[in-house]
Amino acid sequence: MSDGVNRLLGDTPGRTIVKLIVVSLIVGFVMAIFGVDPWDIVYGIRNFVLDLWYQGFHALGRVGDYLILGATIVIPAFIILRLLSYRR
């Protein structure tokens, strides 16, 4: 079982924890230098998803508008062509 855990983590659990702590300290230091707060990242992701959600439905609304606009020409033309071909 320990071979499976080592394979999953890429190393022993102790060494993996130490590596993660060191990398977390370095990344935290760099983020502090640039003035980035972890909550800025969380709120940025949240706002991105919400904007994508709202813009996606807005885009679907525009597709519906294009569909209705095109149907005002296509449906009558289809009916006229069917009536003209029905006579033959």
NUVEX-33306 format. One line per field, with one value per residue: residue number from 1; y, z, x negated of N, C-alpha, C in turn. Coordinates in Angstrom, 3 decimals. Example, Ala and Ser with C-alpha at 12.3 -4.5 7.8 and 13.67 -1.06 7.14 Angstrom:
<recs>
seq <- (1:2)
n.c2 <- (-5.690:-2.250)
n.c3 <- (7.800:7.080)
n.c1 <- (-13.190:-12.850)
ca.c2 <- (-4.500:-1.060)
ca.c3 <- (7.800:7.140)
ca.c1 <- (-12.300:-13.670)
c.c2 <- (-3.300:0.030)
c.c3 <- (7.800:7.870)
c.c1 <- (-13.200:-12.900)
</recs>
This chain:
<recs>
seq <- (1:2:3:4:5:6:7:8:9:10:11:12:13:14:15:16:17:18:19:20:21:22:23:24:25:26:27:28:29:30:31:32:33:34:35:36:37:38:39:40:41:42:43:44:45:46:47:48:49:50:51:52:53:54:55:56:57:58:59:60:61:62:63:64:65:66:67:68:69:70:71:72:73:74:75:76:77:78:79:80:81:82:83:84:85:86:87:88)
n.c2 <- (-1.194:1.214:1.625:2.358:4.802:6.265:6.304:7.753:10.276:10.884:10.798:10.055:10.426:12.219:13.674:14.848:16.520:18.336:19.496:20.710:22.587:24.252:25.253:26.534:28.572:30.083:30.870:32.280:34.383:35.698:36.439:38.215:40.223:41.292:42.218:40.674:39.288:36.251:36.081:37.813:36.302:34.235:35.694:36.778:34.496:33.719:35.967:35.821:33.407:34.068:36.264:34.937:33.198:34.979:36.411:34.326:33.539:35.896:35.878:33.669:34.780:36.671:34.939:33.854:36.165:36.547:34.230:34.613:36.904:35.979:34.001:35.460:36.022:33.600:31.635:32.603:32.629:29.917:28.831:30.011:28.953:26.213:26.224:27.018:24.859:22.861:23.053:21.854)
n.c3 <- (0.000:0.696:-1.469:-3.430:-2.407:-2.399:-5.139:-6.003:-4.743:-5.630:-4.127:-0.794:1.829:3.907:2.782:0.665:1.990:3.193:0.891:-0.180:1.835:1.695:-0.944:-0.717:1.120:-0.441:-2.620:-1.214:-0.190:-2.564:-3.512:-1.482:-1.897:-4.332:-3.518:-3.574:-2.459:-1.098:-1.124:-3.162:-5.403:-5.130:-5.237:-7.765:-9.429:-8.843:-9.768:-12.458:-13.241:-12.731:-14.506:-16.915:-16.840:-16.906:-19.298:-21.059:-21.089:-22.067:-24.613:-25.629:-25.694:-27.712:-29.850:-30.032:-30.833:-33.393:-34.573:-34.642:-36.224:-38.666:-39.207:-39.882:-42.534:-43.748:-43.188:-44.442:-47.100:-47.465:-47.261:-49.501:-51.596:-51.268:-51.799:-54.476:-55.643:-55.093:-56.852:-59.197)
n.c1 <- (-0.831:-2.007:-3.646:-1.836:-0.917:-3.281:-3.774:-1.580:-1.996:-4.524:-6.782:-7.954:-5.487:-6.291:-8.466:-7.116:-5.295:-7.078:-8.204:-5.920:-5.365:-7.642:-7.456:-4.985:-5.608:-7.411:-5.794:-3.818:-5.388:-6.143:-3.626:-2.910:-4.758:-3.873:-1.444:0.853:3.789:5.030:7.826:8.453:7.902:9.780:12.202:11.853:11.970:14.565:16.045:15.357:16.602:19.276:19.627:19.185:21.343:23.579:23.068:23.122:25.834:26.835:25.718:27.081:29.599:29.246:28.852:31.377:32.757:31.610:32.523:35.318:35.415:34.348:36.228:38.461:38.129:37.380:39.400:41.869:40.872:40.307:42.875:44.113:42.529:43.112:45.841:45.800:44.431:46.196:48.275:47.422)
ca.c2 <- (0.000:2.390:1.873:3.104:6.177:6.905:6.525:8.839:11.541:11.121:10.647:9.642:11.461:13.232:14.561:15.605:17.580:19.344:20.213:21.577:23.708:25.169:25.933:27.437:29.759:30.898:31.474:33.275:35.535:36.407:37.074:39.353:41.290:41.920:42.715:39.843:38.614:35.019:36.313:38.435:35.218:33.552:36.572:36.890:33.297:33.791:36.976:35.304:32.418:34.777:37.008:33.958:32.712:35.991:36.701:33.165:33.645:37.054:35.416:32.835:35.696:37.230:33.886:33.826:37.328:36.260:33.179:35.221:37.816:35.163:33.266:36.354:35.964:32.224:30.900:32.965:32.184:28.477:28.568:30.400:27.954:24.963:26.393:27.038:23.519:21.992:23.153:21.011)
ca.c3 <- (0.000:0.738:-2.829:-4.130:-1.897:-2.904:-6.569:-6.138:-4.314:-6.315:-3.131:0.477:2.336:4.674:1.859:-0.106:2.866:3.324:-0.386:-0.291:2.777:1.155:-2.120:-0.233:1.677:-1.537:-3.352:-0.328:-0.143:-3.848:-3.550:-0.562:-2.552:-5.347:-2.896:-3.947:-1.339:-1.580:-1.385:-4.486:-6.384:-4.983:-5.771:-9.207:-10.056:-8.672:-10.685:-13.811:-13.487:-12.808:-15.767:-17.982:-16.727:-17.375:-20.700:-21.830:-21.304:-22.932:-25.969:-26.067:-26.021:-29.036:-30.837:-30.199:-31.645:-34.765:-35.061:-34.966:-37.353:-39.874:-39.462:-40.510:-43.978:-44.215:-43.111:-45.569:-48.365:-47.514:-47.548:-50.894:-52.461:-51.161:-52.537:-55.916:-56.077:-54.879:-58.047:-60.278)
ca.c1 <- (0.000:-2.873:-4.141:-0.781:-0.916:-4.501:-3.595:-0.603:-2.588:-5.785:-7.846:-7.367:-4.581:-7.029:-9.205:-6.136:-4.782:-8.141:-8.278:-4.748:-5.530:-8.654:-6.907:-3.925:-6.261:-7.965:-4.680:-3.217:-6.278:-6.033:-2.300:-2.933:-5.530:-3.031:-0.222:1.995:4.435:5.682:9.248:8.557:7.939:11.064:13.242:11.627:12.515:16.028:16.560:15.180:17.649:20.560:19.669:19.343:22.718:24.516:22.809:23.548:27.267:27.046:25.401:28.199:30.685:28.959:29.095:32.830:33.131:31.212:33.411:36.619:35.220:34.214:37.468:39.445:37.893:37.258:40.670:42.751:40.275:40.495:44.291:44.369:41.887:43.866:47.104:45.511:44.070:47.360:49.129:46.933)
c.c2 <- (1.253:2.674:2.658:4.559:6.917:7.204:7.687:10.197:11.869:10.975:10.149:10.750:12.566:14.210:15.415:16.762:18.695:20.160:21.181:22.779:24.727:25.948:26.908:28.705:30.669:31.609:32.545:34.539:36.366:37.106:38.291:40.517:42.037:42.409:41.944:39.127:37.329:35.207:37.032:37.367:34.511:34.407:36.764:35.697:33.319:34.783:36.525:34.324:33.099:35.573:36.067:33.430:33.721:36.316:35.544:33.202:34.850:36.665:34.523:33.687:36.323:36.197:33.761:34.988:37.102:35.202:33.759:36.147:37.050:34.437:34.147:36.368:34.525:31.503:31.316:32.520:30.678:28.133:28.893:29.384:26.631:25.063:26.391:25.650:22.542:21.954:22.183:19.674)
c.c3 <- (0.000:-0.631:-3.637:-3.704:-2.426:-4.398:-6.810:-5.828:-5.048:-5.406:-1.850:1.003:3.103:3.781:1.034:0.715:3.020:2.038:-0.540:0.635:2.231:-0.031:-1.706:0.369:0.580:-2.288:-2.504:-0.237:-1.421:-3.956:-2.632:-1.171:-3.559:-4.798:-3.276:-2.708:-1.852:-1.876:-2.708:-5.565:-6.330:-5.568:-7.279:-9.957:-9.995:-9.657:-12.137:-14.162:-13.603:-14.095:-16.946:-18.012:-17.321:-18.852:-21.582:-22.110:-22.169:-24.386:-26.496:-26.425:-27.387:-30.124:-31.095:-31.041:-33.110:-35.384:-35.476:-36.168:-38.666:-40.227:-40.122:-42.029:-44.477:-44.228:-44.227:-46.925:-48.536:-47.884:-49.005:-51.849:-52.419:-51.917:-54.040:-56.418:-55.903:-56.124:-59.131:-60.113)
c.c1 <- (-0.872:-3.472:-3.114:-0.736:-2.136:-4.374:-2.627:-1.234:-3.877:-6.977:-7.184:-6.463:-5.301:-7.762:-8.245:-5.571:-5.807:-8.255:-7.106:-4.832:-6.510:-8.100:-5.804:-4.512:-6.798:-6.847:-3.995:-4.053:-6.161:-4.681:-2.247:-3.701:-4.661:-1.697:1.025:2.503:5.087:7.168:9.459:8.662:9.290:12.185:13.086:12.187:14.041:16.639:16.443:16.295:19.013:20.693:19.867:20.771:23.697:24.313:23.238:25.034:27.609:26.776:26.518:29.409:30.489:29.192:30.594:33.329:32.794:32.130:34.761:36.495:35.103:35.491:38.516:39.283:37.985:38.600:41.629:42.178:40.452:41.940:44.610:43.759:42.622:45.186:46.892:45.144:45.227:48.248:48.688:47.426)
</recs>
